[in-house]
Amino acid sequence: MESKAAELAAEQQHFDLARKHRERMRTELGEAPDAAANAGTGRRLALFRRGRKEAMGQPDQEVAFGRIDQESDETFYVGRETIFDDQRQVLVVNWQTPIGTLYYEASAEDPRGLTRKRTFRCEGNQVLDFDDLVFQQLAQAVAQLEELPDAALLAELDRERTGAMRDIVPTIQAAQSRLIRAQLDQILVIEGGPGTGKTAVALHRVSWLLYNHRDRLRPQDVLVVGPHPAFTRYIRSVLPSLGDTDVEQLDIDQLGPPVQRGRAEDPELRRIKGESRMAGLLARALEARIGTPEPAERMLFDGRFITLPGVEVAAAVAEARQATGPYAQRRQRLRARLADLVRERGGPPDPERLGPVENLLERLWPLQSAPAFLRGLYGSAARLAAAGGDDFAADELARLHRRGADRLSEEVWSAADIPLLDELEELLNGNSRRYRHIVVDEAQDLSPMQLRAVARRSSTGSLTIVGDLAQSTGAWARDHWEEVTDHLPQTLPIVVLGLRYGYRVPRQVYELAAELLPIAAPNVQQTRVVRDGPAAPGRYVVERGERAGRVAQLARDHLAAGRFVGIVCPAASRADIEHALHANNLPWARADQGELERSLNLVSPQEAKGLEFDAVIVVEPEEIVAEDPRGHRLLFVALTRTIRYLDVVCAGDVLPLAPVPDVTGRIPRQRAVIEPDPDPTVELTSLDRLAEDLAALVTGGAPVPMWDEVLQRTAAILDERSGRPRPKGRHHRP
């Protein structure tokens, strides 16, 4: 004990010295002159200084979280930013440097030249304790320690959540570090189950890339795309805490133009609008707006008529059609050519006096805005039919047809409209901002049109894609990553790497949720969970009239214990839960409005993706399952949002393992995914295709243990309808 006390005192002395020089460096940054050759340079210098200050952390924050001792007897302290003394001697190294990464990469199997890894536990800059990993001893005691969480991670997991994601630099594991440091020039898919640290890894990868590719990548060159506003608010503090202040962070709907949103649409219409063939429809519809000239175009200039032969005007239009570039740019090309034709016939040289040319141009090649064009297209059945061509059935085009608002400013757009408006902006103006690296979180649910919106913003093809197929729900639920990456740039290699070990979801919670996986995602490898929670999940089966009151009571109990609480509630129960919270004077934040600041948060299962709470109350699992064609995946998401406590409150089953009727009483069909034939030269017969379709319905709509029974009952129904006697002993296997 005395020896450790002496070591603690020595470590505190180093921390005090490093803090003194960190604050000196902070002061020097604040005193640096603002003078620069131009305003842009001055702004960049100011942003640099601000980023350096933020990366240093708060004045009362610990200067380091770890220490490594090398075989060469050199010792390095590892923190968020490099700290020098006034003689330029290094007191703390940045975690992003090659030396700093040794802290994460060293393992019993490969110590990387280290003899010891020390992890500090601090309160502010006060060193309270430390834990040592002595690699020689470790190699003898544990064969695979690299895959187990260290003391720093487990300590972090026991801290309460807040509305902002915590800085996890001190807790990055070796497997996560390899993904963070993966090469820039690729599409890296980071997949993993709940609690494996996917989002944290992706954000720290951004910071690492910015630090180690400064010659190619600036913060302004990076875009992070989240699934919804609440998620973006949740992660927004991570990159600034690492010193990267100018990285753009948007939710997926912010990629489109600023329009009034909130239109509700049925799932089938949302799916049609999300398909990539919509891009062709929009392009054809836009080209169809280009007009045909009259046999002779007469224009009046200063009391004098000038006639342009229709054949020459048509040639100018055709030339502009065939030119490359967006619609507006080609329109300008046509304008210039028409002006030349007028001048060749003695028209005025002054562009200000070419009003008749502008009138002709507007008739032949009308000026467009994305919202006005799409509103007009939706409102015209004839234009939709012409643009749909052979790619759309008549009933699909009828679904797209709708009467627009009387005024464009009053038009309300759906979430599925936003990527279509973005596609039109690109077709019209081609001015989408480009980024050299893009991170997309929860990418498994994005439609092809949303993925196109991401892809067009990539100038290099370098992306980090984050997600979990077991949590893929909605109209675009995926079973394979190729269904996502096929819609992204194809210029760089695509690498899929997984995080197998779950550090944040308690074992008791994950084991409950994992019972859904054979139904929800049978092809997904289960996560290996490495920590226990403080308690088993609470299961409360109550009368329907008591349900909302029990939820409010549990929420009050968790809040009294100082926990960050999420209530995951399906739409069918939302009104009852809101009423109970209000009646019990429990103010809550609404994730659907981008809020996530209060201790109590009410979220839908869809909004819960990517979030985490100290305590989660899941309301009525059967209703959650009924909300989505992949409802068991949606329930899996809801159950795994906690890092400590889980309560399930319901009038039905706590864990429904069979298809559940929706509010209409019908059993929702799981979207079947039929794998392509491995030999594309072999053409299936019509009977084979019918059998494949039926098999897909069975496998998508019932768990494996029920397949035999489903097929037997199907055979009995077919025999009854055909009038054939059913042979005794008849048995069907899948």
N, C-alpha and C positions, 0 to 999 in steps of 0.2 A: 504493500500500500504506500509506504514511504517513497519507494522508487517511482511509482506512478505519479505520486504527488509532485515529486521533483521534475518529472517529465512534463506534467501539466504546467508547472510554473515556467519551464523553459519554452514550451510552445506558446504560452500566453505572452511571454516576452517578445517572441518573433511576431505574433499577431499584432501586438501593440506597435512595434516598429513599422510593420507593413502598413498598418492603418495610418500612422503619422505621415508616411511618404505618399500613401494614396490620396490623402487630403491635400498634401502639398501639390501633387500633380493636378488634382481637381481645381485648386486655386490658380495654378499656372494656366490651365485651360481657360478659366474665366477671365484672366487678365490678358490673354492673347489679343493683339490688335485686330480690328475688323477691316483694316484697309486692304483693298485688293485691286487688281488691275481693272476689274469690271464687276457689275452687280452679281452676275452669275457665279463668278469665282468666290465673291464674298459670301453668297448664300451657301455654297458648297462647304466653305470653311466653317461657317456657323453650324451647319448640319453635322459636320464631322466632329466638332467640339461637343455638340449636344449628345451625339451618339456615344462618344468616348465617356462623357460624364455618366450617362445612363448605364453604360456597360459596367462602370465601376461599382454600381449599387449605391444604396443609401449610406450616409456617413456612419450609421450605427450597424450596418450589415457586416457579417463576418468577411474577412479578407480572403479566406480560403476554405475549402471544404475537404481537402485531402492533401496527402503528402506521399511521395514515392521515394524510396531509397534504392539506389542503383548498386550493382556489384562493384562499380568503380568508386564506391563510397561517396558519390555525389548525392545530394538530397534536393528535391524540388517540392515546393508547395504549389498546389493546383487550385486555381480560382477562376472567377469570371473574366478577369482582365489582368494583363501583365503589370506588375508593380515594380518600379525601380527605386533604389535609393538615390541620393544626390550624387553618388559616384558612378551611377549607371550599373550598379550591381543588381541582379535580378533577385527580388524577394519572393515574388509569386509569379507563376507562369500561367498563361491563358490556356483554358481547357481545349481550345481549338488548335493549338500548336502541336507539332509532332511529339514533343515531350509530354504535353498535357494528355494526349490520347493514350499514352501508356497506362495512365491511371485506369482507363476503362478496359483496355485490351488484355492486360496481364492476367494470367490464369494459372492454376496449378499445372496445367498441361504445357503451357508456354508462358513462363514468367516475364518474357521480353527483357531480360537483363535486370530485373528488379529482385531485390531480396525481401522488400516489405512494401505493403500498401496500407496507409493509415487513413482512417476516415474519422473526421472530427464531428462532434456534436456540440453546437454552440447556441448561445442565447445572445443575439446581437454579435458583438465581436469578442464575447467572453467564452473561452474554451471550457466547457463543462466536463467533457469526457472524450475519449477516442477509443476506436477499436482497430486492432492490427490484424492484418493477414500476413503471416510469415510464410513465404511460398514453399520453402523447403519442408516445413512442418505440414503445410497444407497438402502438398502432393502425397505425403505419406498417409494422411488421414482421410482425404476425400478424393475420389477418382474423377469426379465430374463436377467440381465446384463451380466451374464457369457458368453452368446453367442454373445455379441457385442464387437467390437474391442476397445481397450483402446487407450489412447492418444499416447503412445509410438509406437504402431503399425501403427496408421495413419500417424504419423510423418515419420516413416520409409518408408511408401508407397509413400510419396511425394518426397523422395530423388531419384536422378537419378540412373539408373542402370549403372553398368560397366561390363567389360568382365568377372569379377569374382563374384560369388555369395556372397552377404553381410552376415556378421555374424548376425543372427537374435536372439541371446540369449535374448536380452531385449524385444523381441516382441512375445515370445511364449505365446499362450493363454492356458486357463485351459484345453480345450478339447485336444489340441495338447500335453500338458504336460502329460496327462494320457497315450497317446500312446508312448511318449518318455520313460516313466517309466514302460511300460508293461514288464512282466516277460521274462526272457531270454529263457527259455526252451519251445519254441513253434515256429511255423511258423506264424508270424504276417503279415497279409495282410493289408496294409494301402491304402485305396482307397479314391479318392476324385477328384472333378473336377478341372479345371484350376484355379490356384491362391489360393488353399486351404492350401498350405504350405507342401505338401507331402514330397518333397525332403528335405526341411529344417528339418522337423520332423525326417525323417529317419537318417540324419547325426547327429543331436543332440541326437538321441537315441543311436547311436554308442558311442558318447562321454559319455553319462550317464551310459551306460552299462560298459564301460571301467573303469569308476570311482567307480562304486558301485559293480563290480564283479572282483576286482583286483586279488582275489585269483584264479579265473578261466579263466580270459580273459586278454590277453596282446594286444597292438596295432598290433603286428605281427600276431595275431590270427584272424584278421578281414579283410574281403575282401569286397570292394564296387564295384559293376559292373554297368556301365552305358551303354546307348544304342549306343553311337558313340563317337569318339574322341573329338569333339567340346564340348559335354556335360561334359566329364571327365575334360577337361581343365577349364570349367566353374565352377565346384564345388571344384576344387582341393585345394583351399585355406581355405575352411571352417574348416575342421578337424584340420589342423595345427594351425589355429587361436584359437582353443579350447584347444590346448596343446597336441593333439594326432597326432604325426608326423610320425609314422611308419605304419599307416593303408594303406594297398595296395589298390589302385584305378585303375581299368582297364576298358576299354570298352569291350563289349561282344566278339568282334573279337580277342582281345588279349589273350583270353583263349586258343586259338589254337597255334600251333607251328609257329615260324617266317618264313613265306614263302612269295613269291611274290604274291601280290593280285591285283585285278582289273578286273577279267574276268566277262563279262556281260552274263547273262542267262535269259531265258524267265521265266515268273511267274510259269508256270506249272512244269518246271524242278526244280525250287527253292523249290516248295512245296513238290515234291517227296523227294528231298534230306533232307528236314526238318522233315519228318515223322519218328516216333520212330522205325518203322519196318526196317529202314536203319541200325540200330544197329545190328539186327539179320543178315542182309545181310553181313555186314562187318565181324562179328564173324564167319559166315560159310565160307566166302571166305578165311579168314586167316587160319582156320583149314584145308581147302582144299589144302593149300600150303604144308602141311606136307606129305612127300612122303612115299612110300612103299618099304621095302628092297628087294634085290634080294634073291633067294633061298639060296645062299651062298655069303657072303661078304669077298673077299680076299684083304688083305692089306699087303704091303711090308714094313718091318722094318729092316734096316741095312742088306739088302740082303737076308732076310728070310721072307717067306710068312706066315701069320697067317690068318686062315679062321674062320669067325664067322658064325655059322648056322643062316640062315635067320629067323627061328622061334624064336631064342633067341633075335635077333635084333628087330623083330616085337613086341615081348613081351615088350622090353624096350621102344619102341616107344609108344605102347599102354599105358604103365604105366605113361609115361610123359604126354600123352594126357589127362588122367583121373585125373592127379594131379591138385591141385588148384594153382592159381597164374597166372601172365601174361605170354605171349608167350616166352619172353626172359628168364625168370626164369625157365620155364619148359624145355627150350632148354638146359640150363646149367645142369639140372637134367639128361637129356638124355646123354649129353656129359660125365658126371661122370660115368654113367652106362656103356656106350660103352668103356670107358677107363678101367673100372674094368674087363669087358669081355676080353679085349685084355691082360691085366696083368695075368688073370687066365690061359691064354694059353701061358704064357711065354714071353709076350711082354715086352718092356722096362718100368721100373717103372718111369723113368724121364718124367714128363709132357711135357718138351720142345721137346721131341723126338716123340710126338704122332701126328705128322703132318697128317698121313693117317687117323687118327680118325677125325681130323678136316675136312678133305675132305669128309668123309662119313657123318659127321654131317651136313655139308653145303648142301649135296644132299638130305638128309632126312628131315632136319628141317632148311631151309635157313634163314640166318640172314636178317632182314627186317628193313626198316625205314618207317614211316608213309607216307611221300610224295611219295617215290618210290613204295610202295605197292599200294596206291590208284591210282597213274598214270597207273601202270600196269593193275589194275583191270578195270579201265575205258576203257583201250585200248583193252580189250579182251571180245568179245561178248560171247564166250563160258564160260569163268569164271563167267561173270555176270549172265548168264542163270543158271549155276549150283548153284550159291550162292542165287539167287533170290527165287528158290523153288516155293512154292505155294503162297508166299506173294506178288509177283509182276506179273503184266500182261506183255505180250511180248512187247507192245508198251512202257511201262514204262521203261523196261530194255533197249530198243532201245534209249530212250532219254538219259539214263545214259552213253551210249557208246560214246566215243569220242577218236580221235587220239591225243596222247600226244605230247608234244614238243620233238624235237630230243634229247635235253639234259634236265635232271631233273632240272638243275639250271635255265633253260629258261621257265619252266612251270609256267603259270599264273593261279591262283586259284580264284574261286568266293567266295563271302561271305558265300554261302550255303555249300561250301567245308570245311570251317574252323572247324565247329563242327564235321564233319566226320573225319578230320585229328586228332582232339583232341580225338575222340572215339578210333581211331586206336592207338594213343600214349598210351592210357590207356590199351588197349588190349595187346599191344606189351611190354610195360615197366612198366605200373602201377605206375608211379612215379609222378602223379599229386599232387601238393601241397594241403594239407588239411587245412581248417580253422574252427575255433570253432563258428564263426558267419559270415554270409554272407548277405549283403544288395544288392538287385537287383532293380534298378530303371527302369521305363517304361517296366515292366515285361509282360504287357499284349500282347506284340507283338512277344515274343520270340517263336521260333519253339520248338517242343519237343526235337530235338537233341541239341539245344542250352540250354534248361533247363536241359538236362542230363549232359551237361558240367558243369553247375552250381552245380547240385546235387552231382556229384562225388567229388567235392572239399569240401563238408561239412562233417566234422568228427563227428558232434553231431546232425545234423538235425535242428539246430537253424538258422532260416532265418528271415529277414524282407523283404517283397515283397511290392513294391510300384507301383501304376499305376492307370489308369482310363479307364474303359471299353468303355466309350464314345469316347476315343481317340485311341482305338485299331484299327489299320489299317494293310494293307499289306496282305501277303499270310496267316498269322496266326491270323487274327482278331478274337477276342474272345467276347462272350456274357456272359460268366459265369466264375468265378474265379476257379471253379473246373477244367476247361480245362487247367489251368496253374498248379495248385497245384497237380494234378494227376501225374505229371512228376517229382515232388520233393520228398525228403525223407518222408517216412510215419511213422517215429518213434515218432513224437511229435504231440501234438494237433495243429489243424489249426484254427486260429481265424481271422475273417474278420471284421475290424473296419473302419468306415468311418469318413471323415472330411466333414461336410456339409456346412460349412460357408466359402465363398470365400472372401479373404481380398485383393488380389492383382490385379485382373482384374476389371476394372471399370464397374459399373452397365450398362452404356449405351452400352459398348462393349459386355458384356455377354448377354444382352437381344437380341442383333442382332444375335450373334452366336447361342443362345439357340433356335432360330426358326428352326435350322437344326435338333435338337435332336429328334423330333417325327419320322424323317426319319432315322437319323444316329444311334440312340440308344434309342428306345422307352422304354426300360426297366430300364434305368438308371435314378436315382433320380436327379433332377436338383439341382445345387448349389444355396444356398442363398447368394447373393452378398450384401456386407454391406458398400460399399463405391462408391461414384460417381467420375467420371473422370472430367478432366478440359474441355472437349468438346465432342460433339456427334461425332460418326464416320464420317469421310469424305467419300463421295461417288462420284467417278469421272468416269462417263461413257463417253468414248471418242472414236474416230475413231481408228481403229487398228494401223494405221501409227503414231498416236499421243501418243500412250500408253507409250512407253519407255521414251519419252521426259518428259511426265508428272511425271512419277516415279522419274526421275532424279531431276526434279524441286522440288518435295516434299521432297526428300532426302536432297537436299541442304538447304531447309528451316529449316528442323529439326536439321541439323548439325549446322546451324547458331545460333540456340537457345541452343546449348550445349547438345543435347540429344544423347543417345545411341540408334542407329537406326538399325532395322532389316528389310530387304526386303525379303519377303517370295515369292519365284518365282517358278512356275512349270517349268518342263524341256522344254516344248514347247516354252516358252517365254524367256528362259535363255539367248540365244545368243543376242537377241535384247536389253535386259536390260543391259548386260555387255557392249555392244557397246555404249549405251547411257551414262553409268557411265564413261566410258573411255573418250568419247567425251567431257564430262563436267568436266573432270579432278577431278573426285571423286574417290579416292582410296578406295578399299573395301577389307574386309577379306573374305576368302572362308571357310565355315564350313566343306566342304567335304575334306579339307586338315588339319582339326583339328585347324584352326585358329579361334580366337574370341577375338581379342585384340583391333582392331581399332574401331572408332566410328561408322563406317558404315559396315554392315555385310550382305552378300548375302547368303541366306540359302534356301534349298529346303523345301517343307512342311514336309518331313520325318525328315530332320535334325533339324527342329525347335522344335521338341518335347523336353520338359523340359527346354527350354530357355525362357528368358524374356528380354524385351527391353523397353526403355522409349517410343519409337514410332515404330510402325510396319506399313509397306506398303505391302498390300497383292495384288498380281498381278493376274488378270484373274481367278476368282473363278471357272468358268466353266471348265477351263483346269485342275485346281487342282482336281475337282470332277472326271474328266475323267481319272486321273492318277492311280486310285486305285479302286479295287472292292468295298471298303468302302469309296468312295471318299468324301461323305458328312462328314464323321468323320475327314478325312484329312483336309477339309476346316475348320471344327470346331477347330482343332488344330491351324491352321494358324491364325485364327481370334483372338484367345485368348492368343497370345504371348505377348501382350502389357500390361503395367501397367499404361499407361497414354493416349497415342494418337493412333488412328487407322485410316488409310486411305485405301480405296479399289479402285484400278484403273483397269478398264476393258473395253472391247468392247462389252462384253455380259452382262449377269445378274449379279448384285452385289451379290445376294443370290439365286443361282439356287436351286429350291426345287423339281426338278424332275430329273430322270436319264438323263445324258448328253452324247451325242455320243463322242466316242474317236476319235483319229486322222484318223481312218479308216472309220469313219462314222457309226460304230456299237454302239449300246447301251450296255455298259458294264454290265454284270450280277452281281448283288450282291450275295455274297456267302451265300447260304441259310443254316440256322442252324435249324435242326429239333429236337425238344425236345424229349427225350426218353419217351416211353410209361410208365406212372406211375406204371402199373402192368406188370412186365416182363413176367408173365405167360400167358398173353393174346397175341396171335400171330395175327398180322394184316393180313387181306386178301390181295391179290395182288391189288384189287381195292382200298382198304384203303390206301395202300402204294403209289399208283399212285396219289390218291387225296392229300395225305400229301405232296408229292413232288411238285405237282402243287401249292398247297397253299403256300409252302415255297418260290417258285419262285415269286408269287404275293406279298407276304409280304416283301420279300427281295428286290424287284425291283420297288416298287411304294409306295408312302405315303398312309396312311389310307384313306384320302378322295377320292382317285382315285380307290380304290379297286372295288367298284360297277361298275364303267365305264370299268375297265380292264376286269372284268368277263363278262360283257354284250358283249363287243367286241369279247372276246374269244368265247363265245357261238355263235355269229353270224358267225365267221370264221368257226367253226366246222359244223354249219348247212349248210353253203355254200359248204364246202368240201364234206359233206355227201350227198348233194342233197336233204335234207329234208327241207320242208317249215318251217319257223320259226313262232310259235304260237304268235298271238297278245297278248300284255300285258305281255309277258314273262319277268321275272325279276329275277336276281340272286343276292344273298347276300353272303358275305364272311362267 
